[in-house]
């Protein structure tokens, strides 16, 4: 996982400097999500078994950030994190939705809208 982190960090730097070139390819979605959750016990995965066209580096950066924030800012006791992947077909195009479900931290004050 540490070598993967180095690749992600390099990609983030390229994104920030504007030189990142997306590399979209066919990915086994179940394997991608399983690999994302390696070393993160207690996260349930709800993912269909299919191949999807996506940029695995960019998706990994976004999802890793969401998972890290959920662990850091969510309920610390009895976390019930779940990564849910849904597929929607729209004629000739398909949409993937990644949803991270987490329990709120009970002692955190409620969010005030602007």
Residue pairs with C-beta under 8 A, 6 or more apart in sequence:
1 38
1 39
4 60
7 57
8 57
8 60
8 61
8 64
11 20
11 57
11 58
11 61
12 61
14 20
14 21
15 58
15 61
20 58
22 55
22 58
23 55
23 56
23 57
24 53
24 54
24 55
25 53
25 54
25 55
25 56
26 51
26 52
26 53
27 51
27 52
27 53
27 54
27 56
28 51
29 47
29 48
29 49
29 50
29 51
29 52
29 85
29 96
30 47
30 48
30 49
30 50
32 52
32 54
32 56
32 59
32 60
33 45
33 47
33 83
33 85
34 45
36 60
36 63
36 64
36 67
36 83
37 43
37 45
37 67
37 83
40 67
40 71
42 79
42 81
43 67
43 81
43 82
43 83
44 80
44 81
44 82
44 83
45 82
45 83
46 82
46 83
46 84
46 85
47 83
47 84
47 85
48 85
48 86
48 87
50 87
52 87
52 94
52 96
54 96
59 98
63 83
63 98
63 100
66 98
66 100
67 81
67 83
67 100
70 81
70 100
70 102
71 79
71 81
73 105
73 108
74 81
74 102
74 103
74 104
74 105
75 102
75 103
75 104
75 105
75 106
76 105
78 103
79 102
79 103
80 101
80 102
80 103
81 100
81 101
81 102
82 100
82 101
82 102
83 98
83 99
83 100
83 101
84 98
84 99
84 100
84 101
85 96
85 97
85 98
85 99
86 96
86 97
86 99
87 94
87 95
87 96
87 97
88 94
88 95
88 97
